[in-house]
Amino acid sequence: VDERIARLAPHFPDVMAAVAARPRGAAVDDVLDAFAAAWTARRIATGHAQWLGDMTARDPRGLRLTIAV
């Protein structure tokens, strides 16, 4: 948890406040997962994401089989 917070804090200065104020039933890792997803979405939106995997591979619905980081 500490390492994840340390890695997210430069991008989301309010990560500790969000962890402290998380809703009842939400675990710390749920909050950190949400921030990690937001970080990835921001990188995709700004064109800074790196894609891992075969960019030509598709699932049966035609979706790419890659991971953005």
C-alpha positions, 0 to 999 in steps of 0.5 A: 500500500505504501509503495502504491501511494508513493507512486501515485502521489506525484500524479494525484497529490490528494491520494492520501486524503481520498484513502482517508475519506473512502466510503464505508465498505471501500477498501484501501486497495479499491481506492488505489485501483481507482487512482491507477485506472485514472492515471492510465486513462489520463495517459491514454487521453494525452497520448502518453500511454505505452501499449503492451502486447500484440497490437494486431491481436483481437478478441472475438468481439474485435477488441484489442488484446493489449494493456496500456501503461 
